[in-house]
Amino acid sequence: MTMLRGTIAISSVMLALMIGSPIAHAQTPIPETQQAAPESARRIAFTISHNPGAATAANTILSLVSAISRDNVVEVKYVLKDAAAFARLKQNAEQVRIGKTSYYCNASRISYLTQGVVFHDITMSPSGDDQVEIIVDRSSCDSLPKISRLAPASLASLAKSVADAENNASEKTYPSNNVLQFDGASAHDGVVEERFTLPTHLPTGSKITNVTDVSRGFMCETYRTPLLQGIKIHQTYVSKDGNLIFEFEIDGPHC
């Protein structure tokens, strides 16, 4: 439970970073085998700067400042507008670094790093006088902690701990609004079941893919260790009248 308490302490910050972060949108281009790293970096930076997602100037939590490339380096800079959230982020910088590195090193994204692209991620304080920097290159993947899978009985207990942590942190992690409502989490046989209601916005097609990618990225950063140990998280999204919109699963290979 110690690990989960530390994780939940920054869960609202991580959700803001994942939903508003241009990181999720950096994965749009598919690199060609012979494409030079500087050209890949340029394309990724262009994609980020033109697709800030929720990280616009109007966002009260997070805004994209810039996304530029220098040779093979993609530098993404944004400002976290809540001072308390930035303080939590800085306090847990190592955990955030591991989470973001794991996200970039996932099998579906590591091709950029293998090609030679380097990601320089900068989150600034509201005043701009402090920042948290994370640099990820191919060698960063090799430094990630190695985690072993647990036995079924231990996974069942761990899944319950994750479900309890999600429920306990729900007000901060999933504040009620007209876009997303968290209906609760439960656990069985090593699987965490989560249900969300989308009161007014009913995504389709590529928007569902975006929600899926962002949620998987957030969960991998928040619960990387439990997921790699073998738990699964099953998320269900329904409309206001209870009809299923879409559902998907998150497990270790996604991280």
Backbone as JSON, one array per atom type, in Angstrom:
{
  "sequence": "MTMLRGTIAISSVMLALMIGSPIAHAQTPIPETQQAAPESARRIAFTISHNPGAATAANTILSLVSAISRDNVVEVKYVLKDAAAFARLKQNAEQVRIGKTSYYCNASRISYLTQGVVFHDITMSPSGDDQVEIIVDRSSCDSLPKISRLAPASLASLAKSVADAENNASEKTYPSNNVLQFDGASAHDGVVEERFTLPTHLPTGSKITNVTDVSRGFMCETYRTPLLQGIKIHQTYVSKDGNLIFEFEIDGPHC",
  "N": [[0.81, -1.21, 0.0], [2.09, 1.18, 0.47], [3.39, 2.0, -1.87], [1.16, 2.51, -3.48], [-0.09, 4.62, -2.15], [1.82, 6.63, -2.51], [1.67, 6.84, -5.23], [-0.99, 7.72, -5.7], [-0.84, 10.19, -4.57], [0.04, 11.91, -6.53], [-1.72, 11.52, -8.55], [-3.79, 13.14, -9.62], [-2.3, 15.16, -10.75], [-0.88, 13.74, -12.69], [-2.97, 12.87, -14.31], [-3.84, 15.28, -15.38], [-1.57, 15.94, -16.82], [-1.45, 13.84, -18.67], [-3.94, 13.94, -20.05], [-3.98, 16.55, -20.97], [-1.51, 16.74, -22.02], [0.85, 17.12, -24.67], [2.22, 14.82, -25.18], [0.75, 12.5, -25.71], [-0.15, 13.03, -28.27], [2.13, 13.01, -29.69], [2.6, 10.57, -30.69], [1.43, 10.12, -33.1], [2.64, 10.2, -35.81], [4.08, 7.64, -37.89], [7.18, 6.31, -37.89], [9.42, 5.97, -40.66], [11.61, 3.36, -41.69], [14.11, 4.18, -42.77], [14.15, 6.82, -42.23], [15.65, 9.84, -41.18], [16.71, 10.69, -37.86], [16.62, 13.5, -37.09], [14.68, 14.48, -38.91], [12.43, 12.97, -38.17], [12.13, 13.97, -35.57], [11.49, 16.61, -36.17], [9.01, 16.27, -37.44], [7.48, 15.13, -35.38], [7.51, 17.21, -33.44], [6.15, 19.16, -34.89], [3.63, 17.94, -35.13], [2.86, 17.83, -32.43], [2.77, 20.59, -31.73], [0.69, 21.45, -33.29], [-1.4, 19.99, -32.42], [-2.42, 20.32, -29.59], [-4.22, 19.13, -27.91], [-5.97, 19.06, -24.89], [-4.36, 20.9, -23.77], [-4.47, 23.79, -24.03], [-4.39, 27.42, -24.09], [-6.64, 28.14, -22.71], [-7.03, 26.18, -20.86], [-7.32, 25.49, -17.46], [-5.56, 24.12, -15.91], [-3.3, 23.07, -17.27], [-1.09, 24.12, -19.84], [0.16, 24.11, -23.14], [3.31, 25.32, -23.91], [5.39, 25.35, -25.81], [6.55, 23.41, -28.61], [9.24, 22.15, -30.03], [11.91, 21.23, -32.29], [15.31, 20.29, -32.13], [17.81, 19.35, -34.01], [18.0, 15.99, -33.4], [16.39, 16.1, -31.18], [13.35, 16.39, -29.47], [11.79, 18.93, -27.97], [9.49, 19.53, -25.55], [7.5, 21.79, -23.96], [5.58, 22.84, -21.23], [3.26, 24.54, -19.04], [2.33, 24.08, -15.7], [-0.4, 25.12, -14.05], [-1.32, 25.17, -11.46], [-0.1, 25.71, -8.31], [0.15, 23.99, -6.08], [-0.2, 21.51, -7.27], [2.04, 21.46, -8.92], [4.02, 21.41, -6.97], [3.59, 18.86, -5.85], [4.17, 17.35, -8.06], [6.91, 17.9, -8.4], [7.92, 16.93, -6.02], [7.57, 14.24, -6.38], [9.2, 13.62, -8.51], [10.96, 11.61, -9.43], [9.38, 9.33, -9.57], [7.6, 10.19, -11.49], [9.37, 10.46, -13.62], [10.09, 7.78, -14.1], [7.6, 6.78, -14.82], [6.96, 8.28, -17.18], [9.14, 7.6, -18.77], [8.74, 4.85, -19.04], [6.39, 4.97, -20.51], [7.23, 6.1, -22.97], [8.98, 4.08, -23.7], [7.45, 1.93, -24.29], [6.49, -0.85, -26.35], [5.1, 0.01, -28.61], [6.01, 2.55, -29.08], [8.71, 2.77, -28.88], [10.16, 2.73, -31.18], [10.75, 5.29, -32.1], [12.72, 6.12, -30.28], [14.66, 4.18, -30.73], [15.35, 4.88, -33.26], [16.79, 7.11, -32.78], [15.7, 9.44, -31.83], [15.3, 11.86, -29.28], [13.54, 12.7, -26.37], [12.77, 15.63, -24.71], [11.31, 16.65, -21.98], [9.6, 19.21, -20.41], [8.21, 20.65, -17.6], [6.87, 23.51, -16.35], [6.65, 25.67, -13.45], [3.82, 27.62, -12.15], [4.69, 30.3, -11.96], [6.88, 30.24, -13.55], [9.48, 30.16, -12.66], [10.58, 27.8, -11.84], [11.1, 24.35, -12.66], [10.43, 21.02, -13.88], [12.37, 18.63, -15.38], [12.6, 16.09, -17.82], [14.44, 13.75, -19.54], [14.45, 11.53, -22.17], [15.94, 8.88, -23.8], [17.09, 6.18, -25.93], [18.71, 4.62, -24.22], [17.56, 5.11, -21.8], [15.48, 3.34, -21.48], [16.65, 0.95, -20.77], [17.31, 1.38, -18.17], [15.07, 1.19, -16.65], [13.3, -0.07, -13.81], [13.28, -3.57, -13.22], [10.54, -5.74, -13.08], [8.81, -8.37, -11.5], [6.26, -10.83, -12.19], [3.35, -11.52, -10.18], [1.94, -14.12, -8.07], [-1.35, -15.62, -8.56], [-3.04, -15.3, -6.21], [-1.84, -13.18, -4.87], [-2.09, -11.23, -6.81], [-4.85, -10.82, -6.84], [-5.25, -9.58, -4.37], [-3.7, -7.29, -4.76], [-5.04, -6.07, -6.89], [-7.42, -5.36, -5.63], [-6.4, -3.44, -3.88], [-5.63, -1.46, -5.72], [-8.12, -0.79, -6.82], [-9.38, 0.22, -4.52], [-7.7, 2.39, -4.05], [-8.21, 3.95, -6.33], [-10.93, 4.56, -5.9], [-10.74, 5.99, -3.48], [-9.31, 8.21, -4.27], [-10.91, 9.41, -6.08], [-12.3, 11.9, -6.22], [-10.31, 13.81, -6.57], [-8.86, 12.8, -8.71], [-10.73, 12.27, -10.72], [-12.59, 14.63, -11.13], [-16.02, 15.6, -10.92], [-17.73, 16.52, -13.84], [-19.2, 17.87, -16.86], [-18.24, 16.28, -18.82], [-16.93, 13.9, -18.08], [-17.64, 11.34, -15.76], [-16.8, 9.55, -12.92], [-17.75, 6.4, -11.98], [-17.01, 4.53, -10.15], [-14.88, 1.86, -8.82], [-14.09, -1.61, -8.8], [-12.91, -4.92, -7.84], [-11.82, -8.14, -9.01], [-10.42, -11.33, -9.1], [-7.8, -10.42, -9.8], [-8.34, -8.41, -11.59], [-9.16, -5.05, -12.2], [-12.1, -3.35, -12.26], [-13.47, -0.59, -13.82], [-15.84, 2.01, -14.16], [-17.17, 4.51, -16.22], [-19.13, 7.42, -16.86], [-20.21, 9.24, -19.63], [-21.68, 12.1, -19.84], [-22.55, 14.02, -21.82], [-20.83, 14.2, -24.04], [-20.25, 12.05, -26.63], [-17.96, 10.14, -27.78], [-16.64, 9.0, -30.94], [-15.06, 6.78, -33.31], [-11.91, 8.06, -34.15], [-11.76, 9.67, -31.91], [-12.44, 8.01, -29.81], [-10.26, 6.33, -29.91], [-8.28, 8.18, -29.14], [-9.07, 8.72, -26.47], [-8.72, 6.17, -25.4], [-5.92, 5.78, -25.75], [-4.89, 7.89, -24.19], [-5.9, 7.26, -21.64], [-4.72, 4.75, -21.2], [-2.04, 5.53, -21.2], [-2.01, 7.22, -18.95], [-2.77, 5.43, -16.89], [-0.67, 3.62, -17.05], [1.43, 5.2, -16.21], [0.57, 5.82, -13.64], [0.02, 3.37, -12.36], [2.13, 1.64, -12.95], [3.84, -0.38, -11.79], [1.99, -2.3, -10.47], [0.59, -3.11, -12.82], [2.62, -4.24, -14.41], [3.21, -6.28, -12.71], [1.12, -7.92, -13.08], [-1.67, -7.34, -12.81], [-4.84, -6.4, -14.31], [-6.62, -3.73, -15.85], [-9.85, -2.93, -16.48], [-11.78, -0.83, -18.32], [-14.92, 0.71, -18.64], [-17.08, 2.64, -20.59], [-19.98, 4.49, -20.54], [-23.1, 5.89, -21.77], [-25.23, 8.63, -20.67], [-27.71, 7.48, -20.24], [-27.01, 4.92, -19.65], [-26.2, 3.19, -21.68], [-23.78, 1.17, -23.34], [-20.82, 2.63, -24.59], [-18.07, 2.34, -25.28], [-15.39, 0.05, -24.48], [-12.35, -1.1, -22.93], [-9.18, -2.73, -22.25], [-6.43, -2.57, -19.99], [-3.15, -3.61, -19.58], [0.0, -5.08, -18.52], [1.69, -5.29, -20.95], [0.94, -2.96, -22.32], [2.38, -1.05, -21.1]],
  "CA": [[0.0, 0.0, 0.0], [2.94, 2.37, 0.48], [3.59, 2.42, -3.25], [-0.08, 3.06, -4.01], [-0.32, 5.95, -1.56], [2.71, 7.56, -3.19], [1.17, 7.02, -6.59], [-2.2, 8.52, -5.69], [-0.51, 11.57, -4.19], [0.25, 12.73, -7.72], [-2.57, 11.02, -9.63], [-4.5, 14.23, -10.29], [-1.32, 15.85, -11.58], [-0.57, 12.9, -13.84], [-4.11, 12.88, -15.21], [-3.8, 16.54, -16.11], [-0.47, 15.89, -17.78], [-1.73, 12.91, -19.75], [-5.06, 14.38, -20.86], [-3.64, 17.78, -21.65], [-0.15, 16.72, -22.51], [1.1, 16.8, -26.07], [2.89, 13.53, -25.29], [-0.16, 11.55, -26.36], [-0.27, 13.36, -29.68], [3.43, 12.83, -30.34], [2.71, 9.23, -31.22], [0.66, 10.02, -34.34], [3.4, 9.79, -37.0], [4.75, 6.34, -37.86], [8.47, 6.56, -38.52], [9.9, 5.05, -41.68], [12.86, 2.73, -41.25], [15.28, 4.92, -43.2], [13.98, 8.25, -41.98], [16.66, 10.35, -40.26], [16.17, 11.11, -36.56], [16.22, 14.92, -37.07], [13.43, 14.65, -39.64], [11.39, 12.43, -37.3], [11.94, 14.92, -34.48], [10.78, 17.76, -36.71], [7.62, 15.88, -37.69], [6.82, 14.95, -34.09], [7.3, 18.54, -32.85], [5.09, 19.81, -35.67], [2.37, 17.31, -34.75], [2.53, 18.27, -31.08], [2.43, 22.02, -31.68], [-0.58, 21.67, -33.97], [-2.42, 19.18, -31.75], [-2.15, 20.41, -28.14], [-5.24, 18.45, -27.11], [-6.59, 19.92, -23.89], [-3.34, 21.81, -23.22], [-4.58, 25.09, -24.68], [-4.28, 28.56, -23.17], [-7.87, 28.21, -21.92], [-7.02, 25.13, -19.85], [-7.0, 26.07, -16.16], [-4.56, 23.29, -15.23], [-2.09, 22.82, -18.03], [-1.07, 24.71, -21.18], [1.35, 23.92, -23.94], [4.09, 26.54, -24.15], [6.05, 25.21, -27.1], [7.05, 22.1, -29.02], [10.21, 22.44, -31.08], [12.94, 20.21, -32.45], [16.69, 20.71, -32.36], [18.44, 18.12, -34.52], [17.21, 14.81, -33.11], [15.74, 16.29, -29.88], [12.04, 17.01, -29.41], [11.61, 19.61, -26.69], [8.1, 19.87, -25.27], [7.46, 22.6, -22.74], [4.27, 23.33, -20.86], [3.18, 25.12, -17.71], [1.32, 23.55, -14.79], [-0.85, 26.39, -13.5], [-1.66, 25.03, -10.05], [1.16, 25.65, -7.56], [0.17, 22.79, -5.24], [0.01, 20.37, -8.17], [3.45, 21.47, -9.33], [4.82, 20.99, -5.81], [3.48, 17.4, -5.77], [4.91, 16.8, -9.2], [8.34, 18.01, -8.14], [8.24, 16.04, -4.91], [7.57, 12.86, -6.89], [9.8, 13.72, -9.85], [11.56, 10.34, -9.84], [8.28, 8.46, -9.95], [7.11, 10.71, -12.77], [10.37, 10.13, -14.63], [9.95, 6.36, -14.41], [6.35, 6.6, -15.54], [7.06, 8.82, -18.53], [10.11, 6.78, -19.51], [8.04, 3.62, -19.37], [5.42, 5.27, -21.57], [7.97, 6.24, -24.23], [9.69, 2.84, -24.01], [6.5, 0.91, -24.67], [6.83, -1.45, -27.64], [4.47, 0.72, -29.72], [6.58, 3.88, -29.22], [10.17, 2.76, -28.73], [10.8, 2.88, -32.49], [11.31, 6.64, -32.19], [13.97, 6.15, -29.52], [15.61, 3.33, -31.44], [15.78, 5.63, -34.44], [17.71, 8.15, -32.34], [14.99, 10.62, -31.32], [15.38, 12.1, -27.83], [12.45, 13.55, -25.88], [13.1, 16.51, -23.59], [10.0, 17.03, -21.45], [9.78, 20.26, -19.41], [6.99, 21.17, -16.97], [7.22, 24.71, -15.58], [5.76, 26.12, -12.39], [2.95, 28.71, -12.59], [5.45, 31.55, -12.08], [7.93, 30.05, -14.53], [10.81, 30.23, -12.05], [11.02, 26.46, -11.47], [10.64, 23.4, -13.65], [10.82, 19.61, -13.78], [12.83, 18.21, -16.7], [12.79, 14.66, -18.03], [15.04, 13.45, -20.84], [14.31, 10.1, -22.47], [16.53, 8.35, -25.03], [17.01, 4.72, -25.97], [19.36, 4.04, -23.05], [16.69, 5.27, -20.63], [14.63, 2.16, -21.36], [17.4, -0.1, -20.09], [17.46, 1.71, -16.75], [13.8, 1.01, -15.95], [13.33, -1.18, -12.85], [12.72, -4.84, -13.67], [9.46, -6.12, -12.17], [8.37, -9.74, -11.7], [4.84, -11.08, -12.04], [2.94, -12.1, -8.91], [1.05, -15.27, -8.09], [-2.76, -15.21, -8.64], [-3.6, -14.85, -4.94], [-1.28, -11.85, -4.6], [-2.68, -10.31, -7.79], [-6.21, -10.5, -6.4], [-5.12, -8.6, -3.29], [-3.17, -6.06, -5.33], [-6.11, -5.45, -7.67], [-8.33, -4.72, -4.67], [-5.73, -2.22, -3.4], [-5.7, -0.45, -6.78], [-9.52, -0.35, -6.88], [-9.6, 1.07, -3.34], [-6.96, 3.64, -4.26], [-8.96, 4.73, -7.32], [-12.14, 5.08, -5.25], [-10.37, 6.97, -2.47], [-8.77, 9.4, -4.91], [-11.77, 9.73, -7.23], [-12.68, 13.31, -6.29], [-9.18, 14.58, -7.1], [-8.42, 12.27, -9.99], [-11.81, 12.37, -11.7], [-13.6, 15.58, -10.65], [-17.26, 15.55, -11.69], [-17.98, 17.59, -14.79], [-20.15, 17.45, -17.88], [-17.54, 15.48, -19.82], [-16.59, 12.58, -17.56], [-17.99, 11.05, -14.38], [-16.26, 8.27, -12.45], [-18.83, 5.71, -11.27], [-16.48, 3.63, -9.14], [-14.0, 0.76, -9.19], [-14.17, -2.84, -8.01], [-11.85, -5.85, -8.25], [-12.06, -9.57, -8.94], [-9.45, -12.22, -9.77], [-6.68, -9.69, -10.36], [-8.82, -7.43, -12.56], [-9.81, -3.86, -11.66], [-13.2, -2.91, -13.12], [-13.8, 0.82, -13.64], [-16.96, 2.44, -15.0], [-17.26, 5.96, -16.41], [-20.28, 7.92, -17.61], [-19.98, 10.42, -20.46], [-23.04, 12.66, -19.85], [-22.96, 14.77, -23.0], [-19.94, 13.98, -25.18], [-20.22, 10.65, -27.0], [-16.91, 10.05, -28.8], [-16.67, 7.93, -31.93], [-13.9, 6.68, -34.18], [-10.59, 8.47, -33.7], [-11.85, 10.24, -30.57], [-12.38, 6.87, -28.88], [-8.85, 5.92, -29.9], [-7.55, 9.15, -28.32], [-9.41, 8.46, -25.07], [-8.07, 4.91, -25.03], [-4.48, 6.0, -25.66], [-4.6, 8.76, -23.05], [-6.18, 6.53, -20.41], [-3.67, 3.74, -21.03], [-0.82, 6.22, -20.82], [-2.15, 7.67, -17.57], [-2.76, 4.29, -15.99], [0.68, 3.05, -17.04], [2.28, 6.06, -15.37], [0.09, 5.8, -12.27], [0.04, 2.01, -11.8], [3.07, 0.85, -13.75], [4.3, -1.57, -11.09], [0.93, -3.32, -10.41], [0.28, -3.63, -14.15], [3.69, -5.14, -14.81], [3.15, -7.45, -11.83], [0.12, -8.84, -13.63], [-3.08, -6.97, -12.75], [-5.43, -5.8, -15.49], [-7.63, -2.71, -15.58], [-10.88, -2.94, -17.52], [-12.57, 0.39, -18.23], [-16.16, 0.73, -19.41], [-17.62, 3.98, -20.76], [-21.4, 4.42, -20.91], [-23.8, 7.16, -21.94], [-26.01, 9.07, -19.52], [-28.8, 6.53, -20.02], [-26.45, 3.62, -19.3], [-25.83, 2.37, -22.82], [-22.34, 1.03, -23.54], [-20.24, 3.37, -25.71], [-16.91, 1.53, -25.63], [-14.66, -0.51, -23.35], [-11.03, -1.6, -23.3], [-8.4, -3.28, -21.13], [-5.05, -2.1, -19.84], [-2.34, -4.58, -18.88], [1.42, -4.82, -18.53], [2.27, -5.02, -22.26], [0.67, -1.59, -22.74], [3.3, -0.15, -20.4]],
  "C": [[0.85, 1.27, 0.0], [3.13, 2.91, -0.92], [2.34, 3.08, -3.8], [-0.37, 4.42, -3.43], [0.56, 6.99, -2.23], [2.24, 7.85, -4.59], [-0.03, 7.95, -6.6], [-1.92, 9.96, -5.3], [-0.33, 12.47, -5.39], [-0.7, 12.34, -8.85], [-3.31, 12.13, -10.35], [-3.56, 15.03, -11.18], [-1.05, 15.05, -12.84], [-1.73, 12.88, -14.82], [-4.12, 14.15, -16.03], [-2.71, 16.52, -17.17], [-0.78, 14.97, -18.95], [-2.85, 13.4, -20.65], [-4.71, 15.64, -21.63], [-2.31, 17.74, -22.35], [-0.05, 16.43, -24.0], [1.81, 15.47, -26.25], [2.02, 12.55, -26.06], [-0.23, 11.79, -27.85], [1.06, 13.2, -30.43], [3.53, 11.47, -31.02], [1.99, 9.06, -32.56], [1.48, 9.58, -35.54], [4.0, 8.4, -36.83], [6.08, 6.49, -38.6], [8.8, 5.53, -39.58], [11.29, 4.55, -41.27], [14.08, 3.57, -41.57], [15.19, 6.42, -42.91], [14.99, 8.71, -40.93], [15.99, 10.85, -38.98], [15.8, 12.6, -36.54], [14.9, 15.19, -37.8], [12.25, 14.1, -38.84], [11.08, 13.4, -36.17], [11.17, 16.14, -34.96], [9.3, 17.46, -36.91], [6.85, 15.74, -36.38], [6.53, 16.31, -33.44], [6.18, 19.29, -33.57], [3.72, 19.26, -35.27], [1.92, 17.78, -33.38], [2.04, 19.71, -31.08], [1.09, 22.31, -32.35], [-1.72, 20.83, -33.39], [-2.19, 19.2, -30.24], [-3.17, 19.69, -27.29], [-5.92, 19.42, -26.16], [-5.63, 20.97, -23.37], [-3.32, 23.13, -23.97], [-4.47, 26.2, -23.65], [-5.49, 28.65, -22.26], [-7.91, 27.16, -20.8], [-6.55, 25.71, -18.52], [-5.92, 25.3, -15.42], [-3.24, 23.27, -15.97], [-2.18, 23.48, -19.4], [0.25, 24.39, -21.86], [2.03, 25.26, -24.17], [4.73, 26.47, -25.52], [6.4, 23.75, -27.34], [7.95, 22.35, -30.21], [11.19, 21.27, -31.19], [14.28, 20.88, -32.7], [17.47, 19.46, -32.74], [17.53, 16.93, -34.21], [16.42, 14.91, -31.8], [14.39, 16.97, -30.06], [11.88, 17.61, -28.02], [10.16, 20.06, -26.56], [8.05, 20.59, -23.93], [6.02, 23.04, -22.46], [4.29, 23.81, -19.41], [2.04, 24.48, -16.94], [0.87, 24.72, -13.92], [-1.21, 26.35, -12.02], [-0.39, 24.81, -9.24], [1.26, 24.39, -6.71], [0.42, 21.55, -6.09], [1.46, 20.31, -8.63], [4.34, 21.01, -8.19], [4.77, 19.47, -5.65], [4.26, 16.74, -6.89], [6.4, 16.8, -8.93], [8.77, 17.07, -7.02], [8.36, 14.59, -5.36], [8.2, 12.78, -8.27], [10.38, 12.39, -10.33], [10.48, 9.36, -10.29], [7.7, 8.89, -11.31], [8.07, 10.35, -13.9], [10.24, 8.68, -15.06], [8.69, 6.12, -15.23], [6.41, 7.08, -16.97], [8.04, 8.02, -19.39], [9.48, 5.48, -19.94], [7.07, 3.83, -20.51], [6.11, 5.39, -22.93], [8.59, 4.92, -24.67], [8.76, 1.69, -24.32], [6.81, 0.42, -26.08], [6.26, -0.68, -28.82], [5.1, 2.09, -29.97], [8.1, 3.88, -29.27], [10.88, 2.92, -30.07], [11.39, 4.26, -32.68], [12.67, 6.72, -31.5], [15.05, 5.33, -30.21], [16.18, 4.05, -32.66], [16.76, 6.73, -34.08], [17.05, 9.41, -31.85], [15.11, 10.67, -29.8], [14.25, 13.04, -27.44], [12.92, 14.32, -24.65], [11.8, 17.14, -23.11], [10.19, 18.02, -20.31], [8.41, 20.71, -18.9], [7.38, 22.32, -16.06], [6.19, 24.98, -14.49], [4.9, 27.26, -12.89], [3.7, 30.02, -12.82], [6.55, 31.46, -13.12], [9.34, 30.06, -13.98], [11.34, 28.87, -11.6], [10.47, 25.5, -12.52], [11.13, 22.0, -13.33], [11.15, 19.16, -15.19], [13.01, 16.69, -16.73], [13.34, 14.46, -19.43], [15.0, 11.94, -21.05], [14.98, 9.8, -23.81], [16.51, 6.83, -24.96], [17.62, 4.07, -24.74], [18.51, 4.14, -21.8], [15.84, 4.02, -20.4], [15.34, 1.05, -20.59], [17.54, 0.14, -18.6], [16.16, 1.53, -15.96], [13.89, -0.18, -15.0], [12.68, -2.43, -13.43], [11.73, -5.34, -12.63], [8.98, -7.51, -12.53], [6.87, -9.87, -11.49], [4.55, -11.77, -10.71], [2.07, -13.33, -9.12], [-0.4, -14.79, -8.08], [-3.34, -14.67, -7.34], [-3.1, -13.45, -4.61], [-1.85, -10.82, -5.56], [-4.08, -9.89, -7.38], [-6.18, -9.44, -5.31], [-4.65, -7.26, -3.83], [-4.23, -5.32, -6.14], [-7.1, -4.74, -6.76], [-7.72, -3.42, -4.14], [-5.79, -1.1, -4.43], [-7.12, 0.09, -6.89], [-9.83, 0.58, -5.71], [-8.91, 2.41, -3.51], [-7.69, 4.54, -5.25], [-10.22, 5.34, -6.7], [-11.82, 6.17, -4.25], [-9.9, 8.28, -3.09], [-9.69, 9.95, -6.0], [-12.09, 11.21, -7.35], [-11.57, 14.16, -6.88], [-8.8, 14.12, -8.51], [-9.45, 12.47, -11.09], [-12.89, 13.33, -11.19], [-14.82, 15.55, -11.54], [-17.38, 16.76, -12.6], [-18.92, 17.07, -15.86], [-19.51, 16.63, -18.99], [-17.34, 14.05, -19.34], [-16.99, 12.45, -16.1], [-17.49, 9.65, -14.03], [-17.32, 7.6, -11.58], [-18.33, 4.67, -10.27], [-15.64, 2.5, -9.71], [-14.22, -0.42, -8.26], [-13.1, -3.79, -8.53], [-12.3, -7.28, -8.11], [-10.96, -10.31, -9.71], [-8.31, -11.47, -10.45], [-7.05, -8.66, -11.4], [-9.52, -6.28, -11.84], [-10.86, -3.4, -12.68], [-13.52, -1.45, -12.8], [-14.9, 1.21, -14.63], [-17.01, 3.97, -15.02], [-18.53, 6.28, -17.2], [-19.86, 9.18, -18.36], [-21.35, 11.09, -20.66], [-23.46, 13.3, -21.17], [-22.12, 14.47, -24.23], [-19.83, 12.49, -25.46], [-19.2, 10.45, -28.13], [-17.11, 8.87, -29.73], [-15.33, 7.89, -32.66], [-12.59, 7.07, -33.54], [-10.62, 9.06, -32.29], [-11.84, 9.14, -29.51], [-10.95, 6.38, -28.78], [-8.02, 6.86, -29.05], [-7.81, 8.93, -26.84], [-8.7, 7.21, -24.58], [-6.57, 5.1, -24.83], [-4.11, 6.82, -24.43], [-4.81, 8.01, -21.74], [-5.12, 5.47, -20.16], [-2.36, 4.39, -20.61], [-0.86, 6.66, -19.37], [-2.06, 6.51, -16.59], [-1.38, 3.64, -15.93], [1.62, 3.9, -16.2], [1.88, 5.95, -13.91], [0.27, 4.44, -11.61], [1.0, 1.1, -12.58], [3.45, -0.45, -13.06], [3.2, -2.62, -10.97], [0.6, -3.93, -11.77], [1.35, -4.6, -14.63], [3.74, -6.38, -13.93], [2.03, -8.4, -12.24], [-1.34, -8.45, -13.5], [-3.53, -6.43, -14.1], [-6.47, -4.78, -15.05], [-8.58, -2.67, -16.75], [-11.77, -1.71, -17.33], [-13.76, 0.32, -19.18], [-16.71, 2.14, -19.42], [-19.06, 3.87, -21.27], [-21.96, 5.81, -21.08], [-24.61, 7.47, -20.69], [-27.15, 8.1, -19.21], [-28.32, 5.1, -19.8], [-26.08, 2.73, -20.45], [-24.31, 2.34, -23.01], [-21.89, 1.83, -24.76], [-19.0, 2.63, -26.2], [-16.27, 1.03, -24.35], [-13.32, -1.02, -23.84], [-10.3, -2.03, -22.05], [-6.99, -2.72, -21.15], [-4.29, -3.17, -19.04], [-0.86, -4.25, -19.06], [2.03, -4.52, -19.89], [2.0, -3.61, -22.79], [1.67, -0.6, -22.15], [4.75, -0.46, -20.75]]
}
